[in-house]
Structure formats: structure tokens, C-alpha cells
Amino acid sequence: MDPRFLPHNAHLQSIRDFSSRDPNLRQLAKLPLPYRFPLLDHWRHLEAGIYSLTGGRQIGKTTVLKQWMAQLLEAEVDPGHVRYFAGELIDDHHTLVRLLTEQASEWAGRGRGYLVVDEVSYIRDWDKGVKFLADAGILENVILMISGSDSALIQEARMRFPGRRGTSAIVDFHLGPLTFGEYVDLAKRMPTAGRRSLLGPVEGIAEPTRRLLDADFARYLAHGGFLRAINDMAQGDAILPSTFSTYGDWIRGDMIKRGKQETYLREILAAIAARYGTQVTWNALARDLSIEHPATVADYVSLLGSMDAVFVQPALIEDKLTAAPRKARRVMFTDPFVFHAVNAWLQPGPDPHRQTVQPILDDPESSARLAEACAVTHVRRFHPTYYIKAEGEVDIAYTEGKRIHPIEVKWTQQLRPKDLKQIAKYKHGRIWARTWNTREIAGLAVEPLPLALYRLGRSTDQVRSPR
């Protein structure tokens, strides 16, 4: 094997010492809150084929791939039949074909092989190489797992080799930040009995458990679902400056690598942050920026979306259950930590947590916008998600089958019927609020927002397809 790849294939030297020698698993073991990704359970029974794993930067893709390798070794897969290749070290599809052909040839007639190509989008024309390998039958008894941070680019490339993916029901996987519920379960800041009560009637949730859940949500609004930020706060109650700069530098670097201008990127990110949670059009944004064409704004935002940095929430055409292309959109960052990391990049300082994050969380209006965006981006992980714009506005309208589920988010202690006129038009509408003291208002069910987010997706398959 090319010696450049050996640091990530420590199992070839010692199965027993793989976790302690591997750079990613070694760092994971040092964390106060190491995480085992649920995706691993689904990967126990993969058939031969080509699989993809997408997700934003710093989300844990490499770590889950290494955990999968460790899981294979624990299942007594021959260590010589498991290989990891870093895409950053492979120039083009010719090199990729050579490396994978050599490896698959070594396994020929000796059982199934497992190939991991991490950050495949670094490899020029990688999809041509994968298509050739599949067509040539070289991957016939191989599980090939490719990963990348640009979900749109990988989705487009995947379309070039249909029918060559294998027989598994799900072949494409997406890794997002931890949901609020996943964070609460990981942190274990409340007793098991308390967490169990969160899935029962609200009346049965004790006051100490309610306070702990609210406190966990306050922390989540700072670190979001990013494991590095979560562990920073677990160790010292603050996100380290290096964690902010790492994410900010990657978002900047990935955009520049794709031929985008840093000045335009800075302007667009600043505009999203300044108009957070409000309706915008590309024309209106372009008028306020030095960017001349609305199409340029749309292009940058689309690329940020493919990198899992932003989510564009369209308005809903209610009678068609589709997005309204002519109406304004709402643009928000996909996770509270992304919001803070972008702000820290736009307004650099020696202590981003104290200078950037804490003032936002302490300001009622800013924290309300952040909590609302957090709710929107949670729902969109499980359902097509829109907002409703009529005489008034409804923050979330997700569709399930042919039914609309309208939700209004009110991150305030006091709920006033006059602020709920639009949501009140929907008999099955719901309100996600800050208070635990109200069960119903204006004829609508009221649920504490942290509780609603903790419960979200509990009855849904946690394997998420790419968006």
C-alpha cells in the first residue's frame, strides 16, 4: 500500500491497537463526550455496491468512517480487506482507478473487500473513475463508501452511474449536526428517568427535569450539534477560538476552491446574518450589496446550501403543496454553531464566545430569531419544510403526504392571541413556545419548544437521505 495512506490504516499493523493508533479515533477517545453515530447500525448489513456519505465540514464524516472500520474489525472482517484512502492525496480519476484496481485485484477470489474514499470531491473527475470500475466488474464483490462535503456535486455525479450501486435499499446517506434530542441523550445532564419522562405526557414531567431541558437548550443555542463545539463547552463552558476559526476557514476555503470571491462571500453572509429569519429576495439582496446581478447572489447561496451551511426556506403554495418560486424566501444557517462561526469570521476577535455568542444569547430578539431558525432547520431534516405567507406569516409548514402541518414558534414567555392570527386559521396548527405553563391558546395546542425538538424524529427512521 502507498505509505502516504498508512497513518489511516493502522489496523494493518495491529487490529487490537487500531483505535489507539488511528488519528481520528485517538482524538475521539480523549473527548469528554465521545459519540457513536447511529448510522453505524444501518451499515452492519450492507451488500456489495457503491455508497455515498455526504455532510458539511466538521460534522464527523471521517470519524464515522473510522468507527465503521473498527466495527468491521470487531465483526472479524479480515483486516487486510479493509482500506481507507484520503481523497486529498489522490490527484485524478486515473490515479483513483489504479489504486482501487490494485486493491480489488489483491482480494480477488478471497472474499468481500471494503474500500473507503474520504472527501472524494478533491479527486478530479472521480465519478468517471468509479463508473469505469463498476462497468469493468472490478467492484463486483466490494463495498465502496465515498464521502464528500458538497452534497450537490456528489448527487450530480451519482446520477452518472445508475444501476451500478448494488441491491441495498438505501445507498446514499447524509450526516448532519446532532439534533437537540441527540445532544441531550449524549450529554446525559439529566437522569435517565427524567429523559424517559420527556416522551410521556407533559403533566408527568417534573419541574427539575423541565429546568434541565431548558438549560440544555440554552447550551444547544450556543454550540448547536457540532461535536467539537459540544465538547469544548463540556470541558470549559465556552467554545474555543480555534473551533470557530477552523469552521470559518473551511467555509471560506471551500468557496474559494470553487472559484468564488471572498469579498462577495463576506457580503452575502453578512446580509443573511443581518436579515436573519426575515423574508428576502435575491433582487433585494443584490440592491443592498456591491454584487450587480441577483443570479450571482442565488448562485452563492445555492453553493452554501450544497455545503450544508445554509437552508433556504421557500414559501408554500398551499393548494399544490409545493414551493412558491415567485415569493420571497427565508435564508438561515443550518445550525446555531454555523450562525455563530460565521459571525465570528465576519467580526473577528480574541474571544468569539464571549464577544459574539454570549451577546446574541443574552439579547431577547436575537435569541428568539436563533431559536426559530433552530426549529425550522430541525424540522427540515425529517420533512419538506416551508413557511406560509398570507395575511400573516406562519414560521413552519411541513408536508407529510397530502397534509400540511403548520407551526408557529414563539420564543417569548408571554403568548398573546393577537400575535397568532394567522396560525389560528389552521385548526390543527401548533405553537412551539418558551413557556411550560400553557397547554392551549386561541384553540391551538402549545408545546414547549425544547420539548418539541427533543421529541422530533423519535418515531422516524434516523437514517437521513441527502437533501
Helices and strands as residue ranges (DSSP letters): G 3-8, G 10-12, H 18-21, H 23-30, H 39-42, G 43-45, E 49-54, H 61-74, G 79-81, E 82-86, G 87-89, H 93-107, E 113-118, G 120-122, H 126-135, E 142-148, H 151-158, E 172-174, H 180-187, H 192-197, G 202-204, H 207-223, H 227-236, H 241-257, H 262-274, E 279-280, H 282-288, H 294-306, E 310-313, E 316-317, E 322-323, E 329-333, H 336-346, H 352-352, I 353-357, H 358-362, H 364-379, E 385-389, E 393-400, E 403-410, G 417-420, G 423-425, E 430-433, E 440-441, E 444-448, H 449-455
